[in-house]
Amino acid sequence: MSAGALLILKPDILAGPYARCPAASARDTVRGLLRVYEPEATRTFEVDTSEQAVTWALTNIDRKVRARDWYVRTLHAPGPRLAALRDLLAEPVLNPPGDGHVATSDLVRGIADAFGFTVTDRRRTRCTRRDFLGLYADNTHFTRLAGSLCGYLVDQEVEIYRYAGQEELSTLHIAKEMVRRVVRYPTSHYDAVENLLHVSDPGARDWTYFLNTAFREQDAAA
């Protein structure tokens, strides 16, 4: 179960060119998730590149399903969850007036809601070097990558959500994969740096860090 999972919205989902995305791409992201859980259903995409982007995401998801026992394409409550995703396609948040764009963060939160996750805590903060090390301690020995990650995150705002829910841990990871591919398509095969969002599972090193710093410090200040 996924009580307490963290979802971190990175700087490029809060500001810059990926803070907003075409509503059609947002809806296609949801259609891509429906294809994950209903592969036999026919889905028509609105954006020309979405078919390729969803195929790319499915390839990555399949690879992770084969490699990791906990990474599964099942839902504990498929009926309500998939119905909520279908309903999300028609909701005002993905069908805005005006320029036809939506906040990418609204798309992510809408998907998490559809999967039955609820926010138990949240914090928007400026990422320090200490936070950067807490998030990417396992990657910082790669010098060039570490420098890029540091420049991308340090002194930039991030938003951290703590979620509770009854679905598998992999559900938010699958959503993360689909959002990255459809919203950012085309992108490089190795996109470890500017990739919109991060999911941290209970007990993981980065999860422990943020629970013991960001949220504990927030509670102490309250």
C-alpha positions as CSV (number, residue, x, y, z in Angstrom):
1,M,0.0,0.0,0.0
2,S,1.1,3.6,-0.6
3,A,0.3,5.5,2.6
4,G,2.7,8.4,2.9
5,A,4.2,8.3,-0.6
6,L,5.7,11.6,-1.6
7,L,5.2,13.4,-5.0
8,I,7.6,16.2,-5.7
9,L,6.8,18.7,-8.4
10,K,10.1,20.0,-9.7
11,P,11.0,23.5,-11.0
12,D,10.1,22.9,-14.6
13,I,6.5,21.9,-13.7
14,L,6.1,25.0,-11.5
15,A,7.6,27.5,-13.9
16,G,8.9,27.8,-17.4
17,P,7.7,26.2,-20.6
18,Y,6.3,23.0,-19.0
19,A,4.3,24.7,-16.3
20,R,1.4,24.8,-18.7
21,C,0.6,22.3,-21.5
22,P,-2.1,22.1,-24.2
23,A,-5.3,20.7,-22.8
24,A,-5.3,18.2,-25.6
25,S,-2.0,16.9,-24.4
26,A,-3.2,16.7,-20.9
27,R,-6.3,14.7,-22.0
28,D,-4.0,12.4,-24.1
29,T,-1.9,11.8,-21.0
30,V,-5.0,10.5,-19.2
31,R,-5.9,8.4,-22.3
32,G,-2.4,6.9,-22.1
33,L,-3.0,5.9,-18.6
34,L,-6.2,4.2,-19.6
35,R,-4.3,2.3,-22.2
36,V,-1.9,1.0,-19.5
37,Y,-4.8,-0.5,-17.5
38,E,-7.2,-1.3,-20.4
39,P,-4.8,-2.3,-23.3
40,E,-7.6,-3.9,-25.2
41,A,-9.6,-0.6,-25.4
42,T,-9.3,1.6,-28.5
43,R,-8.2,5.1,-27.7
44,T,-8.0,8.0,-30.2
45,F,-5.5,10.7,-29.4
46,E,-6.0,14.4,-30.1
47,V,-2.3,15.3,-30.6
48,D,-0.3,13.8,-33.5
49,T,2.7,12.9,-31.3
50,S,0.7,11.4,-28.5
51,E,0.6,7.9,-30.0
52,Q,4.4,7.8,-30.2
53,A,4.7,9.3,-26.7
54,V,2.3,6.8,-25.1
55,T,4.1,3.9,-26.9
56,W,7.4,5.1,-25.5
57,A,5.9,5.3,-22.0
58,L,4.4,1.8,-22.3
59,T,7.7,0.4,-23.4
60,N,9.4,1.9,-20.3
61,I,6.6,0.6,-18.1
62,D,6.8,-2.9,-19.5
63,R,10.6,-2.9,-18.9
64,K,10.1,-1.9,-15.3
65,V,7.3,-4.4,-14.7
66,R,9.7,-7.2,-15.8
67,A,12.6,-5.8,-13.7
68,R,10.9,-5.0,-10.4
69,D,8.5,-7.2,-8.4
70,W,6.7,-4.2,-6.8
71,Y,6.1,-2.4,-10.1
72,V,2.8,-3.8,-11.4
73,R,0.0,-2.8,-13.8
74,T,-2.8,-3.7,-11.5
75,L,-5.2,-1.7,-9.5
76,H,-7.0,-2.7,-6.2
77,A,-10.2,-1.0,-7.3
78,P,-10.0,-0.9,-11.1
79,G,-13.7,-0.1,-11.7
80,P,-13.8,3.2,-9.6
81,R,-10.3,4.2,-10.6
82,L,-10.7,3.9,-14.3
83,A,-14.2,5.5,-14.2
84,A,-12.6,8.4,-12.4
85,L,-9.9,8.7,-15.1
86,R,-12.6,8.7,-17.8
87,D,-14.5,11.4,-15.8
88,L,-11.3,13.5,-15.6
89,L,-11.3,13.7,-19.4
90,A,-14.5,15.7,-19.3
91,E,-13.8,17.8,-16.2
92,P,-13.3,21.6,-16.5
93,V,-9.7,21.4,-15.4
94,L,-8.8,19.6,-18.6
95,N,-11.3,21.6,-20.8
96,P,-10.4,25.2,-20.1
97,P,-11.7,28.2,-21.9
98,G,-9.4,30.8,-23.5
99,D,-6.0,29.6,-24.8
100,G,-6.7,25.9,-24.3
101,H,-3.8,25.4,-21.9
102,V,-3.9,23.8,-18.4
103,A,-1.4,24.0,-15.5
104,T,0.6,20.8,-15.7
105,S,0.5,20.6,-11.9
106,D,-3.3,20.5,-12.1
107,L,-3.0,17.5,-14.5
108,V,-0.8,15.6,-12.1
109,R,-3.0,16.3,-9.1
110,G,-6.1,15.4,-11.0
111,I,-4.6,12.0,-11.9
112,A,-3.5,11.4,-8.3
113,D,-7.1,12.2,-7.2
114,A,-8.6,9.9,-9.9
115,F,-6.4,7.0,-8.5
116,G,-7.9,7.6,-5.1
117,F,-4.9,9.3,-3.4
118,T,-5.5,12.1,-0.9
119,V,-3.2,14.8,0.2
120,T,-2.2,14.5,3.9
121,D,0.4,17.2,3.8
122,R,2.1,19.6,1.4
123,R,4.8,22.1,1.3
124,R,6.2,24.5,-1.2
125,T,9.8,25.4,-0.6
126,R,13.0,26.6,-2.1
127,C,15.4,23.7,-2.8
128,T,18.6,23.9,-0.9
129,R,21.9,22.1,-1.6
130,R,21.1,19.9,1.3
131,D,17.7,19.0,-0.2
132,F,19.4,18.3,-3.5
133,L,21.7,15.8,-1.8
134,G,18.8,14.3,0.0
135,L,16.9,13.7,-3.3
136,Y,19.9,12.6,-5.4
137,A,22.5,11.2,-3.1
138,D,22.8,8.1,-5.2
139,N,23.5,10.1,-8.4
140,T,25.9,12.7,-7.3
141,H,29.1,10.6,-7.9
142,F,28.5,11.2,-11.6
143,T,30.2,14.5,-11.8
144,R,28.6,15.9,-15.0
145,L,25.1,14.7,-14.0
146,A,25.6,16.1,-10.5
147,G,26.4,19.5,-11.8
148,S,23.4,19.6,-14.1
149,L,21.1,18.4,-11.4
150,C,22.5,20.9,-8.9
151,G,21.9,23.8,-11.4
152,Y,18.4,22.5,-12.1
153,L,17.3,22.2,-8.5
154,V,19.3,24.3,-6.1
155,D,17.7,27.6,-5.1
156,Q,14.6,26.8,-7.2
157,E,11.1,26.2,-5.9
158,V,9.7,22.7,-5.5
159,E,6.3,21.5,-4.2
160,I,6.1,18.4,-2.1
161,Y,2.9,16.4,-1.5
162,R,2.4,13.6,0.9
163,Y,-0.2,11.2,-0.3
164,A,-2.2,8.4,1.3
165,G,-4.1,5.8,-0.8
166,Q,-4.9,2.2,-1.2
167,E,-3.4,1.6,-4.7
168,E,-0.1,0.0,-5.5
169,L,3.1,2.0,-5.0
170,S,3.7,1.7,-8.8
171,T,0.5,3.6,-9.7
172,L,2.1,7.0,-9.1
173,H,5.3,5.9,-10.8
174,I,3.3,4.8,-13.9
175,A,1.5,8.2,-13.9
176,K,4.9,9.9,-13.6
177,E,6.1,8.0,-16.7
178,M,3.1,8.9,-18.8
179,V,3.1,12.6,-17.8
180,R,6.8,12.9,-18.7
181,R,6.5,11.3,-22.1
182,V,3.3,12.9,-23.3
183,V,3.8,16.5,-21.9
184,R,7.5,16.7,-22.8
185,Y,7.4,14.8,-26.1
186,P,9.8,14.8,-27.9
187,T,12.6,14.4,-25.4
188,S,15.8,12.5,-25.0
189,H,16.0,8.8,-24.0
190,Y,18.2,9.9,-21.1
191,D,16.3,12.7,-19.3
192,A,17.5,12.3,-15.7
193,V,17.6,16.1,-15.2
194,E,14.6,18.2,-16.3
195,N,11.8,15.7,-15.9
196,L,8.9,17.4,-14.2
197,L,8.2,15.3,-11.1
198,H,9.6,12.7,-8.7
199,V,7.8,10.0,-6.7
200,S,9.4,8.7,-3.5
201,D,8.2,5.6,-1.8
202,P,7.8,5.0,2.0
203,G,11.1,3.9,3.5
204,A,13.3,5.1,0.6
205,R,16.3,7.2,1.4
206,D,14.8,10.4,-0.2
207,W,11.4,9.8,1.5
208,T,13.1,9.5,4.9
209,Y,15.1,12.7,4.3
210,F,12.1,14.8,3.3
211,L,9.9,13.4,6.1
212,N,12.6,14.3,8.6
213,T,13.3,17.7,7.2
214,A,10.7,19.5,5.1
215,F,7.6,18.3,7.0
216,R,9.2,18.1,10.5
217,E,10.6,21.6,10.1
218,Q,7.2,22.8,9.0
219,D,5.5,21.2,12.0
220,A,8.0,22.8,14.3
221,A,7.4,26.2,12.8
222,A,3.6,26.0,13.1
